[in-house]
Amino acid sequence: MAWHNTVTAIDIWSSKIRTVIWYFDNESKKSNFNILWVWISASNAIRKWNILDMEEFKNNLDKSLEEAEKMAWEQVVGAYISFNSSTLEVIRNKGVVAIVGWEISTEDIDRALDMSRSGVDLPNREILKVIPEEFVVDIEEGVKNPIGMSARKLEVVANIFSMNTNVLNNIKKAIADIGIEIYDIYPNLLSSSEWILTKRQKELWVVCIDIGASATGISVFEEGTLKFSTIIPIGWDSVTNDIALWLRTSTWVAEKLKMDYAELGLETKEWYVDKEIDLAELNIWEEGMLSPLYLSQIATARYEEIFYFVREELRKVWKDGMLPEWAVCVGWWAKVKWFINLWKKALKLPTFIGVPVKDDDYCDASVSDPVFASVLWTMILSNKYSSSPRVFSLNLGGFMNSVVWIFKKILP
């Protein structure tokens, strides 16, 4: 394996940082990529996508990369970044250009996309991606790929992804300070749905819901293209906070109760017989008994609130309860027991949890988990759309920053 074929993706969440190192193998008969290692580390310096402590955030990033490098036996010099942010916004805009000659080329498409973004006023925001939704060739609408067609005018309807400039610059600075070059950035709104959804699902109406710690992303597809995307600034951290507040306990204990003991909608289960949980078994500093039914009521109330906001967003595109290819859920909190039952009842849609990889033959570490959907598709997008990382890259600024960073870690 040549070391320069190795690529790294970092998925930054408000609670976790996921690092994946892999290499592409075009000669493989089974797949064209092989994952060397997956590493998950804590992200304690971000709250609702505001960096509270820059040095701690750098330490979290550095630790995630250091452990992944040790296990994969690879030195990371650059990476692809993916994340969702509550500051992320998606707007639709049009761009129209005249065709030079009679045949549409890739240069004409690029000019049309540039026109779509040039007419948008985004103060204090930076554009991350411009994704074409459809093309209009002269008067012919709904064209997906106009390259090679004869026309005099080309119009594009594009989805423009942007986020707060200060938040993005702080993330870029933290990554540069630990000596890592950023090859490209992908919002999880794009990466999660592109991996999980099949071509048939995207041809019909389908929604992908990416549930994070402090933000929930919604992406709606039809006819193979992205029709609607948005971010709801609420996530499964709110469930943890509710449990901690009502039970007068720590957030650590509340998180463990949510993941290990919470079951949604228990009050509707006629067969359920209530029993008590001894909190002292979770933490020696806790005391008392807890009813799982009471825990279920706390968690269910907050989940239903999030479902309500998802339905409100779907109403904006007239698709509330009208998605023939289901709602697909990814993210950590989608694994809570009886989540699917409550989701079906709240959204009035058939629902399932999206698993990015059906088996674990790609690597020794398990990636058959909905939390890896975004970072794995970032991996694929890097090979499909981005330019290949340079075999040798001299970044003097990043090099000097990394030297200073090393001395800071060595010195007492």
N, C-alpha and C positions, 0 to 999 in steps of 0.2 A: 504494500500500500504506500503510495507516495504521500508525503506529509502535506504537500500543498493542495491536495484534494480535500483535506479535512476542513469542515465548516462548523461554525458554532452559532447557536441561536439562544437568546436570553429573553425569557418571558417574565416581565416585571408586573407583579400584582401588589396590592396594598398589604397583603399578608405574607406572600411567598415569592421567592425568585427561583425560577426553573431554568436550568441550563442544560442544553442538549448538545453533544458533540457527535458528529457523524461524518461519513464520507460517501460520495456517490460512486457507484460502480456500474458503469454502463454494460459491462459484460455479464452481470448477474442475470440468471434466467428467471429468478423469482421476483426480485425487485431491484430498483436502481439506486437504493440507498441502504446503508448499514449504520445503525446507531451504535456508537462506541460506548457512550455512557450518558446517564441522566442523573442530575443532581438537583435536590430541592433544599433551599436554605430559607431562613426566616427573613422577613422584610419588616423590621420594627420601626423604621424611621419615616414611614409614609402614612399619612392619615387623609383619606379622601383626596388623594393625589396631590397633597401639599407635603413637600419634603420638610420635615420638622428638624432633622439633624443631618447635615450634609456629610459629616465625618462618619457617622454611624451607617448612613446609606452606602457610602463607599466601602466600608468594612463588610456590609452584607453582600455587596456585589463581588468584592474581592474574595470572600470566603467561598461563595458559590463557584466562582471560576477556578479557584485554587484546588478545591476538592475534585471538580470535574477533570481538571488537567492531570491530577495525580492518578486517577483511576483510568483515564483514557490514554495516558502516556503521550499527551500532545500539548504543545505550547500554543495558547490562544493569543493571536495578535489582532484579530478583528472579529466582529460578530454582527449578526442581524438581530434587531431588537423588535419586540412586540409587546404591546400593552393596551389596556383600556383605561380611559381617564374620564372623570366626570366633567372635565373641560372640553371633551371632544364633541364637535358638532359636525353635522352633515347637511349640506344644502345642495339643491339642484339648480343648475344653470345651463344655458345654451350658448353654443359658439358656432358661428357661421363663417365660412371662407369660400372664396372662389377657387375653382380648380384650374391650375396652370396646365394647359393641354387638354386631353380628353379622357385620361385615365387616372383614377384615384390611387395615390401612393401612400406609403407610411408617413412621408413628410407632410402630406395634406392632412392626415389624421392628427399628427402632432400639432400642426398649426391650429386646427379646430379645437383641440383640447386646450391649447394655450389661450385661445380666444375665450373659451368658457371660463377660465380662471381669471383672466385679466379684467373682466367686467364685474368682479365681486369685490366689495369693500369689506375687508376683514381687519379692523383695527386691533392691534395687540394680539393677533393670531397668526399662526404659521400653517400653511397648507402642507399636509402630509402626502395625500394621494388624490389624484383625479381619475375616477373610474367611469368610463363611458357606459351609459345605460342603453342607448340606442342611437342609430344614425338615421338621418333623412337624406337620401340621395335625390336631388332635385325635388320631386313631389312624392317619391316612394318612401313611406315610413316603415319603421320597425326593422331596419336592416341591422344585422349583427356585425358583419365583417364586410365593409365596402371596398376593400383593396382589390384593384383590377377592374372595377366597374367604370363605365363611361358616364360622365356627369359634368355639369358646369358649376354646380353649387353643392357643397357638403355642409350639413348641419349635424351637430352632436348634442345630445342631452347627457350631461355628466353629473355624477355625484362627487362633490368636493368635500374631502375630509380635512378638517382643520382643528387645531387645539391652541390653548393659551401659550403664547410665546415664552413667558417666564418659566412655566412649568416644564416645557420641552427643553429649554436651554439649560435648566438645572440638571435634568436627567442626562443630557449630552455632556455637560461639564463633568458630572460625577464619573461617567464611563471613560471620558478622555483622561481624567486625572489618575485612573488606575492603569493607564497605558493601553487601552483597548480602542481600536478604530471602529467606528460605526459604518457598516457597509450600506445598510438600508433600514428603514423603520416601517413596520406594518401595524395598523390598528387591529386589535382583536376582533372588531366588528367584521373585518374582512377575512382574517386568517381562520377563525373558528368555523365559520359557515362553509368556507371553501373546502375544508377537509372533510367535514362531517356529511354534508349534503351530497346526494347523488345527482347525476345529470338529469334523470327523470324528475326528481323532486324539484329541482330548480326550474324545470320547464313548466311545472304547474305551480300554484301558489303554495308556498311553504315559508315558515318562519323559524329562524334559529335564534335561540335565546341563550346568551352567554352570561352566566350568573357569577359575578365576582364578589370580592369582599365588600367593596364600597360602591360598586357600579354594576348595572345590568345592561348588557348590550342586546339590541333587537335588530335583526336583519331579515327583510322580507324579499323573496325572489319570485319572479314570474318570467316565463319564456326564456329561461336561462340567464337572466340579467338581474342585477340588484335594483329593486324598485323603491325600497325605503329602508333607512337605517337611523337609529337614534340611541341615545344613552339615557338610562334612568339613574339618577344619583342615589341609589339605595341598593344594598346588597345583603349578604348573609351575615355580615358583622352586626347589623341591626338586630337580628335574632339573638345573637350572643349577648348583646347589650341589654335586651329586654329580659332575658333569663337572669343575668347578673343583677339587674335592678329589682325584679320581683322576688328573687330568692335571697337577696342581700348576701351575695357571694362574689368571689373573684371572677374575672373574665376567663381565667384559665379553667376553673371548674365549670363555668357556664359553657365554654366551648366543648369540653369533654361530655357534658350532659347532652348537649345538642347533637353531637355526632354519634354517641354510643347509646343514648337512652331515649332521645326524642322520637316520638312516632306521631305523625300528623293525623288529625281527625279521629282520635280515639273515641271521642264522645259519640260518634256515629256507629261505632262497632258494637253491635248487640252482644257478641260473644265475649267481649273483653271483660276480664275480672281485674279490678284495680289491686295493686300491691305497692309496697313502699320501697324506696331506695335509701340506703344508709349513706349519707354524705361523708361520714368519717372514712369510708372505704376509698373515697376519691382523694381526700386531703385530710391529713391529721389535724389541721387547724379548723376543719369544719365539723359541725355537729347537727344532729337532727335528722328527721326522716322526710322524704319527699315523695309525693304521689306522682307517678308517671302521667296520670290523667291531667293533673294541674300543669305539669311540664308541657304536655301536648297542647293544652289550651293557650299557653303563652306563645309557643312556637307557631301554632296554626294561625293565630291572629295576625302575626307579622307577615307570614307567608301569604295569607289572603290579601293583605294590603299590597304586597308587591305584585301579585296576580292582577289586582284591580288596575294598577298603573300600566301593566303590560296590555291589558284589554283596552284601556283608554288610548294607547298609542296605536293599536291595531284599528280602532275606530276611525282614526285619522285617514286611513287608506281604505276604509269601508271593507275591512276583512275580519271584523270581530266575529268569531265563530264560523268563518267561511273560508277555511283553508283546506283544500282537498288532500294535500300531501302532508298534513299533520304539523304539529309543533315539535321541534327537536331541541332538547335541552342539553347544554354542556355546562361544566363548572363543578366546583367542589360540593356545593350544597344540594345538587340534584340527587345525591346519594342518600339523603335522609329517608328513613322508612316511610312508606305510604305517600311519598312525594307525588308519584305519578297519579294516584287516585285523586288526590286533592287538586292537582293541576288540571286533570280532565274535567273535574266538576267546575272549577273556577273559570277556565277558558272555554269550556264547551267545545273542545277539540280533541281528537285522538293525539296522544302524546307518547313519546319515548325518549329515553336518554341516549344521546349519541356517544358512541365509543370510537375513538379515532383509529385504533388498530384492532383487528379481530383476533390476532394471535400475537405471541411474543417472540416469534422466531427472528425478528429483526435485531434483537439485542438480548443481553442477559437480564437487563433491568426491565421491569414491567411498565409498559406504556398503554396498556389496555384500560384506560381511565379517562373519563370525560374532562379532567383538569388539564390533560395534555393536548387537547384539540388545537388550541391556538399556536402553541410552540411547534408542533409537528407540521402544521401547514405553513408556518413561516419558513421551515426547513425546505418544503417543496417549492414555495414561491421564490426562494433565493436561487434555486437551480433553474427555475423556469423563466423568470422575468428579469432578475438582476444580472448585471455583468459579473463575470467570474472574478472572485477576489484575486488580487495580485499575488504572484508567487513571492515577491519581495517587496515590502512596503516600508519606506523610511519615513516615519512621522516624528520629527525632532521634538515637537511640542509634547506629544504623547510620551516620547521616550524620556524626556527630562522630568515630566510629571511622574512617570512610573518610578524613576530613580529616587525622587524626593519621597514618594509614597513608601518605597522599600525602607529607606532610612528612618522614616517615621515609625514604621512597625518594629524596627530593630532597636532603636533607642528607647530607653526607659521613660 
